Amino acid sequence: MKFRIFLTSPLKQAALALAMIGISAWHITAQEQCQVKIAWEPWYPFQYQNANGKYTGIDIDIITAILEKMGCQYEFLEAPWARAIKETQLGRIHLLMGASKTPEREAFAYFSTPYRQESFALFVRKGDAVKYQFTSLRDMLSVPFRLGVTRGYYYGEEFAELSATPEFQAMLDEMTQDHLHYAKLIAHRIDGFLAEPMVSMIELRKKGLSDQVEMHPFRLVSNDISAMFSKQIISPEFVQTFNRYLAELQTDGTFDAILKKYQAQAE
């Protein structure tokens, strides 16, 4: 199973430019600036605790590798996604992993250079994929359909536009975490739910539900994923330095090592 993690060429160019002119890391003006609180929620293989209680996963390994290069200490605070975003907005959380940049969030947060992409698939009961000939979210309005979504998630521009209409809002069933959709789907309380394909396929297999749920061919457009920082307690200079070390991970082999580790686990 392949993970789409990337660094854009502008980031690589910026890192080289910084190195050439000798710009050093940002200067910490107060010790607490480098005590970083990171919000997380169980989302294997991106964010989770292993059997030994260690925080790990693709997002966690990438973010903590950068913070360690920056000389920062960090702690993890578990919270559902919508609450984590609110805590970031209020300045109670420094950093949120695996976030999409939106105009609404940019009002209170900075974003790193994207480090991976994310898409969402539609999951339905086994055998129902042929019944629903959807090629867009708008198609779901043409039939009776109850759609499970997770509060606070960004599902792309089409979803955002349709969410402004009463008709689309009426068909949505919001939950605080992805896995809560599984039982509702099997119990016919919803007709499908949107979720990251790899995360849900792995979770459904672990829970023994793979024979009851299937993935529909419909996909939402991929979104760029970044680290998100609270403007109340993080400076632009901090984010710039974060981006510089993010570029270094790509060139020193750390990125490849992280990806290979989790690809082996997922296959």
Backbone as CSV, one residue per row, in Angstrom:
resi,resn,N_x,N_y,N_z,CA_x,CA_y,CA_z,C_x,C_y,C_z
1,MET,0.849,-1.191,0.000,0.000,0.000,0.000,0.883,1.238,0.000
2,LYS,0.629,2.202,-0.907,1.501,3.355,-1.060,0.907,4.581,-0.382
3,PHE,1.757,5.369,0.248,1.347,6.601,0.884,1.813,7.761,0.021
4,ARG,0.944,8.724,-0.223,1.325,9.853,-1.060,1.853,10.977,-0.181
5,ILE,3.144,10.967,0.050,3.807,11.989,0.834,4.753,12.731,-0.100
6,PHE,4.765,14.045,-0.038,5.604,14.760,-0.968,6.071,16.067,-0.384
7,LEU,7.106,16.614,-0.973,7.533,17.983,-0.704,7.601,18.688,-2.041
8,THR,7.062,19.894,-2.099,7.040,20.612,-3.359,8.399,21.201,-3.665
9,SER,8.672,21.421,-4.960,9.955,21.984,-5.342,10.194,23.371,-4.771
10,PRO,9.142,24.252,-4.613,9.407,25.539,-3.976,9.979,25.399,-2.575
11,LEU,9.521,24.367,-1.839,10.053,24.162,-0.491,11.521,23.790,-0.570
12,LYS,11.865,22.894,-1.490,13.266,22.508,-1.626,14.118,23.726,-1.997
13,GLN,13.571,24.575,-2.886,14.304,25.770,-3.286,14.487,26.710,-2.109
14,ALA,13.450,26.844,-1.288,13.542,27.728,-0.125,14.581,27.230,0.856
15,ALA,14.622,25.903,1.047,15.603,25.340,1.975,17.021,25.594,1.481
16,LEU,17.233,25.443,0.167,18.558,25.685,-0.385,18.946,27.147,-0.261
17,ALA,17.957,28.032,-0.478,18.239,29.465,-0.376,18.631,29.841,1.044
18,LEU,17.923,29.279,2.018,18.244,29.554,3.416,19.647,29.091,3.750
19,ALA,19.991,27.905,3.251,21.318,27.374,3.536,22.408,28.236,2.904
20,MET,22.137,28.735,1.694,23.143,29.501,0.964,23.436,30.840,1.635
21,ILE,22.411,31.484,2.183,22.648,32.792,2.778,22.902,32.701,4.272
22,GLY,22.909,31.465,4.785,23.322,31.269,6.170,22.324,31.700,7.212
23,ILE,21.035,31.636,6.901,20.029,32.009,7.887,19.916,30.899,8.920
24,SER,19.986,31.260,10.164,19.898,30.269,11.231,18.451,30.064,11.625
25,ALA,18.231,29.106,12.522,16.883,28.838,13.019,16.355,30.064,13.758
26,TRP,15.016,30.119,13.886,14.405,31.261,14.570,14.926,31.341,15.999
27,HIS,14.940,32.529,16.547,15.439,32.723,17.906,14.275,32.650,18.885
28,ILE,14.381,31.781,19.857,13.341,31.647,20.869,13.444,32.829,21.816
29,THR,12.329,33.537,21.975,12.339,34.702,22.853,11.868,34.361,24.259
30,ALA,11.233,33.201,24.414,10.809,32.746,25.739,10.892,31.231,25.744
31,GLN,11.311,30.664,26.867,11.549,29.230,26.927,10.302,28.428,26.586
32,GLU,9.120,28.939,27.006,7.909,28.178,26.778,7.544,28.076,25.291
33,GLN,8.163,28.894,24.436,7.867,28.807,23.015,8.240,27.449,22.435
34,CYS,9.176,26.765,23.058,9.580,25.477,22.516,9.088,24.316,23.377
35,GLN,8.009,24.527,24.097,7.282,23.474,24.784,5.980,23.311,24.011
36,VAL,5.931,22.364,23.121,4.855,22.284,22.128,3.790,21.267,22.537
37,LYS,2.545,21.720,22.574,1.407,20.840,22.824,0.811,20.429,21.475
38,ILE,0.744,19.113,21.257,0.283,18.568,19.978,-1.044,17.831,20.193
39,ALA,-2.064,18.231,19.452,-3.342,17.503,19.512,-3.271,16.277,18.611
40,TRP,-3.904,15.198,19.061,-3.931,13.984,18.248,-5.225,13.227,18.526
41,GLU,-5.580,12.329,17.623,-6.673,11.384,17.852,-6.299,10.068,17.183
42,PRO,-6.776,8.935,17.682,-6.420,7.638,17.080,-6.850,7.583,15.611
43,TRP,-5.873,7.403,14.732,-6.148,7.392,13.288,-5.044,6.610,12.604
44,TYR,-5.031,5.313,12.843,-3.987,4.432,12.321,-4.046,4.396,10.788
45,PRO,-2.894,4.469,10.096,-1.517,4.455,10.588,-0.881,5.842,10.711
46,PHE,-1.698,6.888,10.751,-1.138,8.240,10.802,-0.856,8.720,12.225
47,GLN,-1.773,8.387,13.146,-1.617,8.814,14.540,-2.200,7.715,15.438
48,TYR,-1.385,7.200,16.360,-1.896,6.183,17.273,-0.885,5.924,18.386
49,GLN,-1.318,5.176,19.392,-0.422,4.679,20.432,-0.222,3.195,20.218
50,ASN,1.035,2.754,20.250,1.290,1.330,20.057,1.083,0.558,21.350
51,ALA,1.368,-0.736,21.331,1.117,-1.599,22.484,1.908,-1.173,23.714
52,ASN,3.000,-0.479,23.503,3.830,-0.004,24.616,3.461,1.397,25.076
53,GLY,2.386,1.959,24.485,1.956,3.293,24.878,2.701,4.418,24.191
54,LYS,3.553,4.081,23.242,4.333,5.111,22.525,3.469,5.757,21.451
55,TYR,3.531,7.082,21.361,2.833,7.809,20.304,3.625,7.642,19.006
56,THR,2.942,7.193,17.983,3.638,6.911,16.722,2.661,7.030,15.563
57,GLY,3.124,6.742,14.353,2.324,6.891,13.152,3.029,7.811,12.175
58,ILE,2.569,7.839,10.937,3.230,8.629,9.896,3.296,10.102,10.280
59,ASP,2.131,10.689,10.626,2.122,12.109,11.001,2.997,12.367,12.223
60,ILE,2.824,11.554,13.245,3.547,11.770,14.500,5.050,11.647,14.295
61,ASP,5.489,10.637,13.559,6.928,10.444,13.349,7.550,11.598,12.564
62,ILE,6.814,12.101,11.577,7.327,13.225,10.790,7.399,14.494,11.637
63,ILE,6.308,14.796,12.330,6.247,16.045,13.104,7.253,16.042,14.245
64,THR,7.346,14.927,14.973,8.266,14.903,16.109,9.726,14.913,15.660
65,ALA,10.023,14.318,14.503,11.393,14.373,13.986,11.802,15.820,13.720
66,ILE,10.863,16.611,13.209,11.147,18.029,12.944,11.317,18.792,14.256
67,LEU,10.412,18.579,15.205,10.497,19.297,16.475,11.786,18.973,17.220
68,GLU,12.229,17.732,17.130,13.480,17.358,17.781,14.673,18.059,17.125
69,LYS,14.628,18.214,15.805,15.683,18.962,15.119,15.680,20.423,15.554
70,MET,14.507,20.942,15.892,14.374,22.328,16.327,14.718,22.510,17.804
71,GLY,14.967,21.402,18.496,15.292,21.477,19.907,14.084,21.666,20.804
72,CYS,12.905,21.293,20.311,11.659,21.490,21.065,11.276,20.245,21.860
73,GLN,10.697,20.475,23.017,10.041,19.407,23.763,8.568,19.433,23.395
74,TYR,7.885,18.291,23.541,6.487,18.239,23.129,5.710,17.262,24.000
75,GLU,4.401,17.475,24.035,3.490,16.555,24.712,2.252,16.383,23.852
76,PHE,1.589,15.238,24.002,0.413,14.914,23.201,-0.853,15.020,24.033
77,LEU,-1.872,15.652,23.460,-3.174,15.789,24.106,-4.229,15.219,23.170
78,GLU,-4.929,14.176,23.615,-5.930,13.531,22.764,-7.229,14.323,22.759
79,ALA,-7.776,14.519,21.563,-9.046,15.241,21.436,-9.678,14.901,20.098
80,PRO,-11.020,14.798,20.043,-11.686,14.644,18.738,-11.323,15.827,17.842
81,TRP,-11.387,15.624,16.541,-10.881,16.606,15.585,-11.493,17.997,15.754
82,ALA,-12.816,18.081,15.853,-13.467,19.389,15.954,-13.017,20.128,17.213
83,ARG,-12.881,19.406,18.321,-12.432,20.048,19.553,-10.976,20.486,19.439
84,ALA,-10.155,19.660,18.774,-8.742,20.015,18.604,-8.599,21.308,17.806
85,ILE,-9.428,21.470,16.780,-9.394,22.710,15.991,-9.783,23.895,16.857
86,LYS,-10.814,23.734,17.688,-11.244,24.819,18.568,-10.158,25.166,19.576
87,GLU,-9.498,24.154,20.126,-8.429,24.395,21.090,-7.252,25.108,20.434
88,THR,-6.990,24.793,19.175,-5.935,25.487,18.426,-6.321,26.945,18.213
89,GLN,-7.570,27.172,17.872,-8.060,28.538,17.664,-7.932,29.368,18.936
90,LEU,-8.185,28.746,20.083,-8.131,29.458,21.368,-6.716,29.595,21.912
91,GLY,-5.746,28.968,21.249,-4.370,29.066,21.705,-4.029,28.114,22.837
92,ARG,-4.812,27.070,23.010,-4.524,26.067,24.042,-3.712,24.906,23.484
93,ILE,-3.703,24.790,22.163,-2.909,23.794,21.451,-1.979,24.539,20.495
94,HIS,-0.706,24.134,20.481,0.232,24.764,19.559,0.102,24.219,18.142
95,LEU,-0.056,22.906,18.026,0.129,22.239,16.730,-0.901,21.142,16.543
96,LEU,-1.457,21.105,15.356,-2.417,20.067,14.975,-1.892,19.411,13.700
97,MET,-1.771,18.099,13.715,-1.212,17.363,12.578,-2.296,17.015,11.566
98,GLY,-1.882,16.783,10.312,-2.792,16.258,9.298,-3.946,17.175,8.965
99,ALA,-3.683,18.482,8.801,-4.754,19.459,8.596,-4.787,19.979,7.166
100,SER,-5.989,20.241,6.667,-6.176,20.909,5.377,-6.258,22.409,5.600
101,LYS,-5.644,23.171,4.694,-5.707,24.637,4.782,-7.021,25.129,4.189
102,THR,-7.762,25.919,4.945,-8.995,26.535,4.462,-8.983,28.011,4.852
103,PRO,-9.725,28.853,4.136,-9.788,30.275,4.506,-10.259,30.481,5.948
104,GLU,-11.219,29.690,6.380,-11.727,29.814,7.747,-10.625,29.530,8.767
105,ARG,-9.835,28.498,8.547,-8.779,28.140,9.490,-7.606,29.115,9.419
106,GLU,-7.360,29.681,8.232,-6.251,30.625,8.093,-6.469,31.889,8.921
107,ALA,-7.691,32.140,9.343,-7.959,33.304,10.184,-7.294,33.171,11.554
108,PHE,-7.059,31.943,12.011,-6.478,31.747,13.349,-5.272,30.817,13.360
109,ALA,-4.853,30.330,12.194,-3.751,29.361,12.181,-2.796,29.604,11.018
110,TYR,-1.528,29.255,11.256,-0.533,29.164,10.184,-0.470,27.709,9.725
111,PHE,0.012,27.506,8.495,0.134,26.152,7.961,1.542,25.928,7.422
112,SER,2.046,24.745,7.672,3.345,24.371,7.108,3.190,24.098,5.620
113,THR,4.310,23.933,4.951,4.281,23.399,3.592,3.612,22.024,3.628
114,PRO,2.753,21.687,2.661,2.120,20.362,2.667,3.157,19.240,2.671
115,TYR,2.864,18.189,3.441,3.790,17.053,3.494,3.145,15.745,3.051
116,ARG,1.832,15.742,2.799,1.186,14.576,2.193,-0.137,15.025,1.598
117,GLN,-0.815,14.115,0.934,-2.149,14.374,0.417,-3.138,13.387,1.016
118,GLU,-4.397,13.784,0.984,-5.431,12.960,1.600,-6.676,12.988,0.735
119,SER,-7.317,11.843,0.579,-8.580,11.769,-0.146,-9.596,11.051,0.729
120,PHE,-10.853,11.151,0.335,-11.918,10.464,1.057,-12.702,9.583,0.101
121,ALA,-13.093,8.419,0.590,-13.896,7.478,-0.186,-15.256,7.318,0.485
122,LEU,-16.208,6.855,-0.292,-17.531,6.554,0.226,-17.592,5.076,0.578
123,PHE,-17.990,4.769,1.815,-18.172,3.383,2.252,-19.667,3.113,2.417
124,VAL,-20.116,1.967,1.915,-21.524,1.567,1.979,-21.607,0.114,2.445
125,ARG,-22.833,-0.342,2.693,-22.999,-1.754,3.069,-22.619,-2.654,1.893
126,LYS,-22.160,-3.836,2.229,-21.732,-4.800,1.210,-22.866,-5.046,0.217
127,GLY,-22.552,-4.905,-1.067,-23.546,-5.126,-2.104,-24.276,-3.876,-2.548
128,ASP,-24.129,-2.762,-1.812,-24.862,-1.535,-2.139,-24.141,-0.630,-3.136
129,ALA,-22.880,-0.891,-3.406,-22.129,0.000,-4.302,-22.764,0.059,-5.687
130,VAL,-23.260,-1.071,-6.174,-23.876,-1.092,-7.515,-25.222,-0.374,-7.520
131,LYS,-25.821,-0.239,-6.343,-27.135,0.404,-6.247,-27.033,1.920,-6.371
132,TYR,-25.918,2.472,-5.921,-25.744,3.928,-5.922,-24.722,4.319,-6.989
133,GLN,-25.205,4.859,-8.094,-24.331,5.242,-9.207,-23.870,6.693,-9.052
134,PHE,-23.139,6.951,-7.993,-22.685,8.313,-7.707,-21.356,8.604,-8.388
135,THR,-21.264,9.778,-9.008,-19.981,10.268,-9.513,-19.626,11.621,-8.902
136,SER,-20.519,12.151,-8.052,-20.284,13.408,-7.355,-21.131,13.428,-6.094
137,LEU,-20.829,14.346,-5.208,-21.638,14.499,-3.997,-23.058,14.952,-4.348
138,ARG,-23.165,15.772,-5.369,-24.477,16.283,-5.774,-25.408,15.145,-6.198
139,ASP,-24.834,14.080,-6.756,-25.652,12.933,-7.177,-26.412,12.315,-6.006
140,MET,-25.872,12.468,-4.801,-26.509,11.864,-3.633,-27.859,12.514,-3.319
141,LEU,-28.049,13.717,-3.833,-29.321,14.406,-3.595,-30.458,13.826,-4.439
142,SER,-30.112,12.994,-5.426,-31.132,12.469,-6.344,-31.855,11.248,-5.796
143,VAL,-31.353,10.672,-4.699,-31.987,9.491,-4.092,-32.026,9.681,-2.567
144,PRO,-32.912,8.956,-1.890,-32.869,9.019,-0.424,-31.537,8.449,0.072
145,PHE,-30.745,9.259,0.747,-29.417,8.815,1.181,-29.019,9.586,2.425
146,ARG,-28.644,8.843,3.465,-28.175,9.440,4.715,-26.660,9.250,4.771
147,LEU,-25.925,10.351,4.804,-24.462,10.308,4.688,-23.781,10.626,6.011
148,GLY,-22.957,9.703,6.472,-22.193,9.915,7.694,-20.925,10.715,7.420
149,VAL,-20.690,11.762,8.200,-19.477,12.581,8.097,-18.940,12.821,9.501
150,THR,-17.686,13.225,9.577,-17.042,13.461,10.868,-16.908,14.957,11.106
151,ARG,-17.352,15.387,12.267,-17.404,16.811,12.599,-16.019,17.457,12.526
152,GLY,-15.949,18.578,11.832,-14.703,19.320,11.745,-13.806,18.933,10.581
153,TYR,-14.107,17.839,9.884,-13.283,17.423,8.750,-13.540,18.341,7.551
154,TYR,-12.500,18.524,6.741,-12.636,19.281,5.505,-12.668,18.288,4.350
155,TYR,-13.805,18.229,3.665,-14.005,17.261,2.588,-13.854,17.880,1.190
156,GLY,-13.330,19.065,1.103,-13.102,19.685,-0.193,-14.130,20.746,-0.538
157,GLU,-13.901,21.412,-1.687,-14.705,22.564,-2.078,-16.142,22.190,-2.419
158,GLU,-16.339,21.076,-3.135,-17.706,20.691,-3.498,-18.545,20.459,-2.251
159,PHE,-17.975,19.759,-1.277,-18.698,19.507,-0.033,-19.016,20.821,0.671
160,ALA,-18.040,21.733,0.726,-18.244,23.017,1.393,-19.367,23.812,0.731
161,GLU,-19.403,23.806,-0.599,-20.457,24.529,-1.324,-21.829,23.919,-1.073
162,LEU,-21.909,22.597,-1.164,-23.200,21.926,-0.964,-23.694,22.060,0.476
163,SER,-22.760,22.157,1.413,-23.136,22.262,2.824,-23.912,23.536,3.126
164,ALA,-23.835,24.499,2.219,-24.575,25.750,2.397,-26.042,25.603,2.011
165,THR,-26.412,24.453,1.433,-27.797,24.242,1.005,-28.553,23.406,2.035
166,PRO,-29.807,23.752,2.311,-30.604,22.993,3.289,-30.784,21.528,2.888
167,GLU,-30.896,21.270,1.579,-31.127,19.901,1.106,-29.953,18.989,1.467
168,PHE,-28.761,19.484,1.256,-27.579,18.672,1.546,-27.379,18.535,3.052
169,GLN,-27.582,19.619,3.775,-27.449,19.572,5.228,-28.387,18.532,5.843
170,ALA,-29.572,18.410,5.272,-30.574,17.498,5.820,-30.171,16.032,5.692
171,MET,-29.293,15.721,4.733,-28.911,14.316,4.532,-27.680,13.921,5.340
172,LEU,-27.045,14.878,6.032,-25.809,14.594,6.758,-26.065,14.091,8.171
173,ASP,-25.239,13.158,8.580,-25.275,12.624,9.946,-23.872,12.778,10.530
174,GLU,-23.692,13.728,11.443,-22.363,14.038,11.974,-22.020,13.211,13.202
175,MET,-20.782,12.722,13.240,-20.243,12.055,14.417,-18.900,12.689,14.744
176,THR,-18.387,12.423,15.953,-17.132,13.047,16.370,-15.902,12.296,15.881
177,GLN,-16.049,10.998,15.540,-14.913,10.210,15.068,-15.381,9.224,14.001
178,ASP,-14.463,8.886,13.091,-14.796,8.019,11.952,-15.414,6.692,12.355
179,HIS,-14.814,6.018,13.330,-15.215,4.646,13.636,-16.656,4.549,14.146
180,LEU,-17.218,5.666,14.592,-18.590,5.651,15.091,-19.615,5.448,13.970
181,HIS,-19.177,5.627,12.726,-20.084,5.403,11.590,-20.326,3.926,11.325
182,TYR,-19.411,3.058,11.711,-19.480,1.655,11.307,-20.773,0.984,11.783
183,ALA,-21.051,1.108,13.067,-22.243,0.458,13.628,-23.521,1.065,13.051
184,LYS,-23.520,2.374,12.826,-24.715,3.023,12.284,-24.988,2.554,10.850
185,LEU,-23.928,2.322,10.089,-24.113,1.830,8.721,-24.691,0.421,8.731
186,ILE,-24.123,-0.436,9.533,-24.578,-1.831,9.584,-26.009,-1.921,10.104
187,ALA,-26.371,-0.997,10.999,-27.728,-0.986,11.556,-28.723,-0.242,10.665
188,HIS,-28.304,0.176,9.474,-29.147,0.888,8.505,-29.611,2.254,9.018
189,ARG,-28.846,2.843,9.911,-29.178,4.185,10.387,-28.573,5.256,9.480
190,ILE,-27.565,4.890,8.709,-27.045,5.715,7.623,-26.861,4.802,6.413
191,ASP,-26.719,5.406,5.237,-26.563,4.613,4.010,-25.113,4.546,3.541
192,GLY,-24.284,5.422,4.072,-22.875,5.431,3.718,-22.152,6.468,4.555
193,PHE,-20.826,6.434,4.511,-20.047,7.458,5.216,-18.781,7.755,4.428
194,LEU,-18.261,8.958,4.605,-17.024,9.378,3.972,-15.865,9.182,4.938
195,ALA,-14.779,8.583,4.443,-13.620,8.333,5.300,-12.366,8.170,4.461
196,GLU,-11.213,8.376,5.087,-9.936,8.137,4.431,-9.845,6.638,4.121
197,PRO,-9.584,6.259,2.877,-9.682,4.843,2.490,-8.805,3.897,3.293
198,MET,-7.534,4.206,3.431,-6.615,3.292,4.103,-6.968,3.136,5.578
199,VAL,-7.260,4.264,6.241,-7.586,4.222,7.667,-8.792,3.321,7.910
200,SER,-9.858,3.520,7.126,-11.082,2.750,7.358,-10.962,1.296,6.937
201,MET,-10.243,1.019,5.861,-10.065,-0.373,5.441,-9.332,-1.171,6.531
202,ILE,-8.318,-0.567,7.110,-7.567,-1.235,8.171,-8.440,-1.424,9.412
203,GLU,-9.184,-0.380,9.787,-10.030,-0.462,10.978,-11.158,-1.471,10.799
204,LEU,-11.776,-1.478,9.636,-12.853,-2.441,9.386,-12.333,-3.874,9.450
205,ARG,-11.126,-4.089,8.935,-10.523,-5.421,8.996,-10.249,-5.817,10.442
206,LYS,-9.712,-4.881,11.230,-9.422,-5.172,12.638,-10.687,-5.525,13.420
207,LYS,-11.786,-4.851,13.079,-13.039,-5.062,13.802,-13.867,-6.216,13.237
208,GLY,-13.340,-6.891,12.209,-14.052,-8.024,11.617,-15.281,-7.619,10.835
209,LEU,-15.279,-6.414,10.256,-16.452,-5.908,9.542,-16.246,-5.822,8.034
210,SER,-15.126,-6.319,7.556,-14.821,-6.205,6.121,-15.839,-6.913,5.235
211,ASP,-16.496,-7.938,5.767,-17.473,-8.680,4.966,-18.845,-8.014,4.965
212,GLN,-18.985,-6.917,5.728,-20.273,-6.227,5.802,-20.244,-4.825,5.186
213,VAL,-19.052,-4.326,4.927,-18.896,-2.956,4.408,-17.968,-2.996,3.201
214,GLU,-18.275,-2.180,2.175,-17.408,-2.103,1.007,-17.165,-0.648,0.615
215,MET,-16.111,-0.438,-0.151,-15.760,0.894,-0.606,-16.373,1.136,-1.983
216,HIS,-17.106,2.227,-2.107,-17.725,2.632,-3.373,-16.649,3.211,-4.298
217,PRO,-16.795,3.115,-5.622,-15.790,3.689,-6.533,-15.639,5.207,-6.427
218,PHE,-16.663,5.894,-5.903,-16.617,7.358,-5.831,-15.527,7.829,-4.870
219,ARG,-14.761,8.838,-5.304,-13.725,9.450,-4.471,-13.859,10.964,-4.491
220,LEU,-13.548,11.567,-3.359,-13.441,13.018,-3.331,-12.036,13.419,-3.760
221,VAL,-11.903,14.613,-4.298,-10.610,15.113,-4.764,-9.630,15.184,-3.598
222,SER,-8.372,14.845,-3.872,-7.338,14.870,-2.843,-7.060,16.296,-2.365
223,ASN,-6.762,16.415,-1.074,-6.404,17.703,-0.481,-4.971,17.655,0.017
224,ASP,-4.280,18.799,-0.065,-2.958,18.907,0.541,-3.092,18.918,2.060
225,ILE,-2.171,18.233,2.732,-2.199,18.112,4.189,-0.938,18.734,4.783
226,SER,-1.129,19.538,5.823,-0.045,20.274,6.470,-0.142,20.132,7.982
227,ALA,0.881,20.659,8.659,0.785,20.893,10.100,0.148,22.269,10.291
228,MET,-0.674,22.393,11.317,-1.429,23.624,11.562,-1.012,24.188,12.921
229,PHE,-0.721,25.491,12.973,-0.175,26.116,14.177,-1.080,27.260,14.642
230,SER,-1.300,27.352,15.938,-2.112,28.430,16.489,-1.387,29.767,16.366
231,LYS,-2.016,30.761,15.742,-1.424,32.093,15.613,-1.275,32.780,16.970
232,GLN,-2.073,32.360,17.941,-2.011,33.004,19.254,-0.711,32.710,19.985
233,ILE,-0.095,31.558,19.720,1.068,31.169,20.522,2.265,30.695,19.693
234,ILE,2.149,30.751,18.365,3.255,30.366,17.485,3.556,31.534,16.539
235,SER,4.835,31.806,16.319,5.241,32.915,15.458,5.435,32.432,14.015
236,PRO,5.350,33.355,13.053,5.650,32.982,11.658,7.072,32.442,11.514
237,GLU,8.013,32.961,12.309,9.400,32.500,12.248,9.511,31.032,12.648
238,PHE,8.712,30.625,13.621,8.692,29.224,14.036,8.274,28.335,12.867
239,VAL,7.224,28.753,12.156,6.720,27.970,11.024,7.749,27.918,9.897
240,GLN,8.435,29.029,9.658,9.477,29.052,8.632,10.589,28.054,8.958
241,THR,10.978,28.021,10.234,12.024,27.084,10.633,11.523,25.648,10.539
242,PHE,10.282,25.431,10.927,9.659,24.108,10.792,9.735,23.645,9.339
243,ASN,9.394,24.536,8.408,9.418,24.192,6.987,10.830,23.864,6.507
244,ARG,11.815,24.575,7.042,13.194,24.309,6.629,13.612,22.901,7.040
245,TYR,13.266,22.492,8.263,13.612,21.146,8.708,12.751,20.085,8.015
246,LEU,11.542,20.466,7.634,10.707,19.556,6.850,11.399,19.219,5.535
247,ALA,11.990,20.219,4.896,12.729,19.985,3.654,13.945,19.099,3.888
248,GLU,14.596,19.290,5.013,15.778,18.482,5.319,15.433,17.008,5.475
249,LEU,14.260,16.733,6.061,13.853,15.331,6.225,13.749,14.622,4.875
250,GLN,13.326,15.387,3.873,13.192,14.807,2.537,14.556,14.444,1.944
251,THR,15.551,15.252,2.234,16.858,15.037,1.608,17.775,14.130,2.417
252,ASP,17.524,13.988,3.734,18.453,13.169,4.544,18.006,11.717,4.709
253,GLY,16.897,11.339,4.042,16.444,9.945,4.087,15.438,9.627,5.173
254,THR,15.163,10.581,6.066,14.225,10.321,7.168,12.817,10.049,6.657
255,PHE,12.361,10.846,5.672,11.030,10.637,5.103,10.871,9.234,4.558
256,ASP,11.814,8.815,3.738,11.738,7.493,3.123,11.699,6.396,4.175
257,ALA,12.493,6.556,5.238,12.530,5.540,6.290,11.182,5.439,7.005
258,ILE,10.550,6.583,7.259,9.237,6.581,7.920,8.197,5.905,7.037
259,LEU,8.183,6.251,5.771,7.197,5.676,4.852,7.359,4.173,4.704
260,LYS,8.599,3.723,4.547,8.848,2.292,4.386,8.395,1.512,5.615
261,LYS,8.598,2.092,6.778,8.196,1.451,8.027,6.693,1.182,8.045
262,TYR,5.882,2.167,7.667,4.434,2.010,7.750,3.853,1.308,6.529
263,GLN,4.506,1.392,5.395,4.064,0.605,4.246,4.162,-0.885,4.560
264,ALA,5.235,-1.272,5.227,5.421,-2.684,5.592,4.340,-3.143,6.562
265,GLN,3.931,-2.256,7.474,2.911,-2.623,8.460,1.529,-2.734,7.834
266,ALA,1.254,-1.886,6.819,-0.091,-1.841,6.226,-0.329,-2.957,5.228
267,GLU,0.734,-3.497,4.653,0.565,-4.507,3.604,0.264,-5.882,4.172
